[in-house]
Protein backbone atom coordinates (compact mmCIF):
# COMPACT_ATOMS: atom_id res chain seq x y z
CA UNK A 1 0.00 0.00 0.00
CA UNK A 2 1.12 3.61 -0.68
CA UNK A 3 -0.84 5.00 2.24
CA UNK A 4 1.57 5.94 5.09
CA UNK A 5 -0.97 4.90 7.73
CA UNK A 6 -1.42 1.57 5.98
CA UNK A 7 2.33 1.02 5.86
CA UNK A 8 2.49 1.75 9.59
CA UNK A 9 -0.23 -0.80 10.37
CA UNK A 10 1.54 -3.37 8.19
CA UNK A 11 4.79 -2.79 10.09
CA UNK A 12 2.95 -3.40 13.36
CA UNK A 13 1.35 -6.57 11.99
CA UNK A 14 4.74 -7.82 10.80
CA UNK A 15 6.38 -7.17 14.17
CA UNK A 16 7.58 -10.38 15.88
CA UNK A 17 5.36 -9.55 18.86
CA UNK A 18 2.15 -9.44 16.78
CA UNK A 19 1.46 -13.18 16.93
CA UNK A 20 2.23 -13.58 20.66
CA UNK A 21 -0.04 -10.60 21.42
CA UNK A 22 -2.86 -12.13 19.36
CA UNK A 23 -2.29 -15.51 21.04
CA UNK A 24 -2.61 -14.00 24.53
CA UNK A 25 -5.61 -11.90 23.52
CA UNK A 26 -7.39 -14.96 22.12
CA UNK A 27 -6.75 -16.82 25.38
CA UNK A 28 -8.23 -13.92 27.36
CA UNK A 29 -11.87 -15.13 27.24
CA UNK A 30 -10.83 -18.60 28.40
CA UNK A 31 -8.82 -17.11 31.27
CA UNK A 32 -11.83 -15.05 32.31
CA UNK A 33 -14.11 -18.11 32.24
CA UNK A 34 -11.65 -20.18 34.27
CA UNK A 35 -11.35 -17.37 36.81
CA UNK A 36 -15.13 -16.98 36.93
CA UNK A 37 -15.65 -20.71 37.47
CA UNK A 38 -12.96 -20.86 40.17
CA UNK A 39 -14.37 -17.90 42.11
CA UNK A 40 -18.09 -18.45 41.44
CA UNK A 41 -18.50 -15.38 39.22
CA UNK A 42 -20.48 -16.96 36.38
CA UNK A 43 -23.94 -16.25 37.74
CA UNK A 44 -26.69 -18.56 39.02
CA UNK A 45 -26.13 -21.14 36.25
CA UNK A 46 -22.36 -21.55 35.70
CA UNK A 47 -22.81 -24.52 33.33
CA UNK A 48 -25.02 -22.51 30.98
CA UNK A 49 -22.65 -19.54 31.20
CA UNK A 50 -19.71 -21.72 30.14
CA UNK A 51 -21.60 -23.32 27.26
CA UNK A 52 -23.00 -20.01 25.98
CA UNK A 53 -19.75 -18.06 26.39
CA UNK A 54 -17.59 -20.60 24.55
CA UNK A 55 -20.19 -20.67 21.76
CA UNK A 56 -20.29 -16.88 21.55
CA UNK A 57 -16.50 -16.67 21.30
CA UNK A 58 -16.47 -19.34 18.60
CA UNK A 59 -18.82 -17.20 16.51
CA UNK A 60 -16.88 -13.99 17.20
CA UNK A 61 -13.58 -15.54 16.21
CA UNK A 62 -15.16 -17.07 13.11
CA UNK A 63 -16.30 -13.57 12.09
CA UNK A 64 -12.81 -12.21 12.69
CA UNK A 65 -11.31 -15.01 10.59
CA UNK A 66 -13.72 -14.30 7.74
CA UNK A 67 -12.99 -10.57 8.02
CA UNK A 68 -9.27 -10.92 7.28
CA UNK A 69 -9.55 -11.10 3.48
CA UNK A 70 -12.06 -8.23 3.07
CA UNK A 71 -10.06 -6.04 5.46
CA UNK A 72 -6.88 -6.70 3.48
CA UNK A 73 -8.61 -5.56 0.29
CA UNK A 74 -10.32 -2.52 1.81
CA UNK A 75 -7.42 -1.20 3.90
CA UNK A 76 -4.25 -2.45 2.23
CA UNK A 77 -3.21 -4.15 5.50
CA UNK A 78 -1.81 -7.12 3.62
CA UNK A 79 0.10 -8.39 6.67
CA UNK A 80 -3.22 -9.39 8.26
CA UNK A 81 -2.89 -12.62 6.28
CA UNK A 82 -0.20 -13.90 8.66
CA UNK A 83 -2.71 -13.82 11.53
CA UNK A 84 -5.56 -15.61 9.75
CA UNK A 85 -4.33 -19.13 10.53
CA UNK A 86 -4.12 -18.42 14.25
CA UNK A 87 -7.60 -16.88 14.26
CA UNK A 88 -8.97 -19.93 12.46
CA UNK A 89 -7.32 -22.33 14.88
CA UNK A 90 -8.66 -20.41 17.86
CA UNK A 91 -12.12 -20.56 16.29
CA UNK A 92 -11.80 -24.35 16.24
CA UNK A 93 -10.35 -24.32 19.77
CA UNK A 94 -13.32 -22.43 21.23
CA UNK A 95 -15.72 -24.51 19.16
CA UNK A 96 -14.19 -27.63 20.68
CA UNK A 97 -14.47 -26.14 24.18
CA UNK A 98 -18.12 -25.35 23.42
CA UNK A 99 -18.76 -28.95 22.39
CA UNK A 100 -16.91 -30.32 25.43
CA UNK A 101 -18.82 -28.06 27.81
CA UNK A 102 -22.09 -29.32 26.32
CA UNK A 103 -20.98 -32.97 26.46
CA UNK A 104 -19.71 -32.70 30.03
CA UNK A 105 -21.96 -30.17 31.76
CA UNK A 106 -25.23 -30.96 29.96
CA UNK A 107 -24.80 -34.63 29.12
CA UNK A 108 -22.43 -35.87 31.84
CA UNK A 109 -20.12 -37.32 29.17
CA UNK A 110 -22.70 -40.04 28.48
CA UNK A 111 -22.15 -41.08 24.82
CA UNK A 112 -25.64 -42.56 24.45
CA UNK A 113 -27.27 -39.41 25.83
CA UNK A 114 -25.14 -37.21 23.58
CA UNK A 115 -26.03 -39.18 20.43
CA UNK A 116 -29.71 -39.20 21.41
CA UNK A 117 -29.69 -35.44 22.02
CA UNK A 118 -28.02 -34.77 18.66
CA UNK A 119 -30.79 -36.72 16.95
CA UNK A 120 -33.61 -35.08 18.90
CA UNK A 121 -32.58 -31.40 18.85
CA UNK A 122 -31.92 -29.85 15.42
CA UNK A 123 -29.77 -27.01 16.77
CA UNK A 124 -27.42 -29.55 18.38
CA UNK A 125 -27.25 -31.49 15.10
CA UNK A 126 -26.41 -28.30 13.18
CA UNK A 127 -23.77 -27.27 15.72
CA UNK A 128 -22.19 -30.74 15.63
CA UNK A 129 -22.10 -30.63 11.83
CA UNK A 130 -20.38 -27.24 11.91
CA UNK A 131 -17.74 -28.59 14.31
CA UNK A 132 -17.17 -31.68 12.16
CA UNK A 133 -16.63 -29.44 9.13
CA UNK A 134 -14.10 -27.37 11.09
CA UNK A 135 -12.13 -30.48 12.04
CA UNK A 136 -10.47 -31.06 8.62
CA UNK A 137 -9.90 -27.32 8.24
CA UNK A 138 -7.96 -27.21 11.51
CA UNK A 139 -6.10 -30.44 10.66
CA UNK A 140 -4.90 -28.99 7.34
CA UNK A 141 -3.96 -25.53 8.60
CA UNK A 142 -0.25 -26.36 8.75
CA UNK A 143 2.37 -26.00 6.02
CA UNK A 144 3.12 -29.72 5.84
CA UNK A 145 -0.58 -30.54 5.43
CA UNK A 146 -0.96 -27.88 2.73
CA UNK A 147 1.95 -29.40 0.79
CA UNK A 148 0.56 -32.91 1.22
CA UNK A 149 -2.95 -31.98 0.07
CA UNK A 150 -1.86 -29.62 -2.69
CA UNK A 151 -2.70 -25.94 -3.00
CA UNK A 152 -5.72 -26.35 -5.31
CA UNK A 153 -7.39 -29.07 -3.24
CA UNK A 154 -6.48 -27.22 -0.03
CA UNK A 155 -8.25 -24.06 -1.23
CA UNK A 156 -11.29 -26.09 -2.29
CA UNK A 157 -11.40 -27.83 1.10
CA UNK A 158 -11.16 -24.56 3.01
CA UNK A 159 -14.15 -23.13 1.18
CA UNK A 160 -16.10 -25.25 3.68
CA UNK A 161 -15.68 -22.26 6.00
CA UNK A 162 -18.69 -20.76 4.18
CA UNK A 163 -20.84 -23.72 5.23
CA UNK A 164 -19.43 -23.54 8.77
CA UNK A 165 -20.45 -19.88 9.03
CA UNK A 166 -23.98 -20.52 7.78
CA UNK A 167 -24.44 -23.53 10.07
CA UNK A 168 -23.10 -21.52 13.02
CA UNK A 169 -25.69 -18.79 12.41
CA UNK A 170 -28.47 -21.39 12.09
CA UNK A 171 -27.30 -23.07 15.31
CA UNK A 172 -27.32 -19.70 17.10
CA UNK A 173 -30.76 -18.82 15.68
CA UNK A 174 -32.39 -22.07 16.81
CA UNK A 175 -30.76 -21.79 20.22
CA UNK A 176 -32.17 -18.27 20.73
CA UNK A 177 -35.54 -19.05 19.13
CA UNK A 178 -36.82 -20.80 22.24
CA UNK A 179 -36.58 -17.53 24.18
CA UNK A 180 -37.52 -15.23 21.26
CA UNK A 181 -34.14 -13.47 21.47
CA UNK A 182 -33.36 -12.57 17.88
CA UNK A 183 -31.59 -9.21 18.16
CA UNK A 184 -28.11 -10.63 18.65
CA UNK A 185 -28.75 -13.29 16.01
CA UNK A 186 -29.65 -10.58 13.48
CA UNK A 187 -26.40 -8.73 14.18
CA UNK A 188 -24.23 -11.81 13.66
CA UNK A 189 -26.25 -12.87 10.61
CA UNK A 190 -25.74 -9.44 9.02
CA UNK A 191 -22.00 -9.55 9.72
CA UNK A 192 -21.62 -13.06 8.30
CA UNK A 193 -23.75 -12.18 5.25
CA UNK A 194 -21.59 -9.12 4.56
CA UNK A 195 -18.32 -11.02 4.97
CA UNK A 196 -19.39 -14.02 2.90
CA UNK A 197 -20.91 -11.78 0.23
CA UNK A 198 -17.68 -9.79 0.00
CA UNK A 199 -15.54 -12.91 -0.25
CA UNK A 200 -17.78 -14.49 -2.91
CA UNK A 201 -17.88 -11.24 -4.89
CA UNK A 202 -14.08 -11.07 -4.78
CA UNK A 203 -13.78 -14.65 -6.02
CA UNK A 204 -16.26 -13.97 -8.84
CA UNK A 205 -14.34 -10.89 -9.96
CA UNK A 206 -11.05 -12.78 -9.99
CA UNK A 207 -12.67 -15.56 -12.03
C-alpha positions in Angstrom: 0.0 0.0 0.0 1.1 3.6 -0.7 -0.8 5.0 2.2 1.6 5.9 5.1 -1.0 4.9 7.7 -1.4 1.6 6.0 2.3 1.0 5.9 2.5 1.7 9.6 -0.2 -0.8 10.4 1.5 -3.4 8.2 4.8 -2.8 10.1 3.0 -3.4 13.4 1.3 -6.6 12.0 4.7 -7.8 10.8 6.4 -7.2 14.2 7.6 -10.4 15.9 5.4 -9.6 18.9 2.2 -9.4 16.8 1.5 -13.2 16.9 2.2 -13.6 20.7 0.0 -10.6 21.4 -2.9 -12.1 19.4 -2.3 -15.5 21.0 -2.6 -14.0 24.5 -5.6 -11.9 23.5 -7.4 -15.0 22.1 -6.8 -16.8 25.4 -8.2 -13.9 27.4 -11.9 -15.1 27.2 -10.8 -18.6 28.4 -8.8 -17.1 31.3 -11.8 -15.0 32.3 -14.1 -18.1 32.2 -11.6 -20.2 34.3 -11.3 -17.4 36.8 -15.1 -17.0 36.9 -15.6 -20.7 37.5 -13.0 -20.9 40.2 -14.4 -17.9 42.1 -18.1 -18.5 41.4 -18.5 -15.4 39.2 -20.5 -17.0 36.4 -23.9 -16.3 37.7 -26.7 -18.6 39.0 -26.1 -21.1 36.3 -22.4 -21.6 35.7 -22.8 -24.5 33.3 -25.0 -22.5 31.0 -22.6 -19.5 31.2 -19.7 -21.7 30.1 -21.6 -23.3 27.3 -23.0 -20.0 26.0 -19.8 -18.1 26.4 -17.6 -20.6 24.6 -20.2 -20.7 21.8 -20.3 -16.9 21.6 -16.5 -16.7 21.3 -16.5 -19.3 18.6 -18.8 -17.2 16.5 -16.9 -14.0 17.2 -13.6 -15.5 16.2 -15.2 -17.1 13.1 -16.3 -13.6 12.1 -12.8 -12.2 12.7 -11.3 -15.0 10.6 -13.7 -14.3 7.7 -13.0 -10.6 8.0 -9.3 -10.9 7.3 -9.6 -11.1 3.5 -12.1 -8.2 3.1 -10.1 -6.0 5.5 -6.9 -6.7 3.5 -8.6 -5.6 0.3 -10.3 -2.5 1.8 -7.4 -1.2 3.9 -4.3 -2.4 2.2 -3.2 -4.1 5.5 -1.8 -7.1 3.6 0.1 -8.4 6.7 -3.2 -9.4 8.3 -2.9 -12.6 6.3 -0.2 -13.9 8.7 -2.7 -13.8 11.5 -5.6 -15.6 9.8 -4.3 -19.1 10.5 -4.1 -18.4 14.2 -7.6 -16.9 14.3 -9.0 -19.9 12.5 -7.3 -22.3 14.9 -8.7 -20.4 17.9 -12.1 -20.6 16.3 -11.8 -24.4 16.2 -10.3 -24.3 19.8 -13.3 -22.4 21.2 -15.7 -24.5 19.2 -14.2 -27.6 20.7 -14.5 -26.1 24.2 -18.1 -25.3 23.4 -18.8 -29.0 22.4 -16.9 -30.3 25.4 -18.8 -28.1 27.8 -22.1 -29.3 26.3 -21.0 -33.0 26.5 -19.7 -32.7 30.0 -22.0 -30.2 31.8 -25.2 -31.0 30.0 -24.8 -34.6 29.1 -22.4 -35.9 31.8 -20.1 -37.3 29.2 -22.7 -40.0 28.5 -22.1 -41.1 24.8 -25.6 -42.6 24.4 -27.3 -39.4 25.8 -25.1 -37.2 23.6 -26.0 -39.2 20.4 -29.7 -39.2 21.4 -29.7 -35.4 22.0 -28.0 -34.8 18.7 -30.8 -36.7 16.9 -33.6 -35.1 18.9 -32.6 -31.4 18.9 -31.9 -29.9 15.4 -29.8 -27.0 16.8 -27.4 -29.5 18.4 -27.2 -31.5 15.1 -26.4 -28.3 13.2 -23.8 -27.3 15.7 -22.2 -30.7 15.6 -22.1 -30.6 11.8 -20.4 -27.2 11.9 -17.7 -28.6 14.3 -17.2 -31.7 12.2 -16.6 -29.4 9.1 -14.1 -27.4 11.1 -12.1 -30.5 12.0 -10.5 -31.1 8.6 -9.9 -27.3 8.2 -8.0 -27.2 11.5 -6.1 -30.4 10.7 -4.9 -29.0 7.3 -4.0 -25.5 8.6 -0.3 -26.4 8.7 2.4 -26.0 6.0 3.1 -29.7 5.8 -0.6 -30.5 5.4 -1.0 -27.9 2.7 1.9 -29.4 0.8 0.6 -32.9 1.2 -3.0 -32.0 0.1 -1.9 -29.6 -2.7 -2.7 -25.9 -3.0 -5.7 -26.4 -5.3 -7.4 -29.1 -3.2 -6.5 -27.2 0.0 -8.3 -24.1 -1.2 -11.3 -26.1 -2.3 -11.4 -27.8 1.1 -11.2 -24.6 3.0 -14.1 -23.1 1.2 -16.1 -25.3 3.7 -15.7 -22.3 6.0 -18.7 -20.8 4.2 -20.8 -23.7 5.2 -19.4 -23.5 8.8 -20.4 -19.9 9.0 -24.0 -20.5 7.8 -24.4 -23.5 10.1 -23.1 -21.5 13.0 -25.7 -18.8 12.4 -28.5 -21.4 12.1 -27.3 -23.1 15.3 -27.3 -19.7 17.1 -30.8 -18.8 15.7 -32.4 -22.1 16.8 -30.8 -21.8 20.2 -32.2 -18.3 20.7 -35.5 -19.0 19.1 -36.8 -20.8 22.2 -36.6 -17.5 24.2 -37.5 -15.2 21.3 -34.1 -13.5 21.5 -33.4 -12.6 17.9 -31.6 -9.2 18.2 -28.1 -10.6 18.6 -28.8 -13.3 16.0 -29.7 -10.6 13.5 -26.4 -8.7 14.2 -24.2 -11.8 13.7 -26.3 -12.9 10.6 -25.7 -9.4 9.0 -22.0 -9.6 9.7 -21.6 -13.1 8.3 -23.7 -12.2 5.3 -21.6 -9.1 4.6 -18.3 -11.0 5.0 -19.4 -14.0 2.9 -20.9 -11.8 0.2 -17.7 -9.8 0.0 -15.5 -12.9 -0.3 -17.8 -14.5 -2.9 -17.9 -11.2 -4.9 -14.1 -11.1 -4.8 -13.8 -14.6 -6.0 -16.3 -14.0 -8.8 -14.3 -10.9 -10.0 -11.0 -12.8 -10.0 -12.7 -15.6 -12.0 
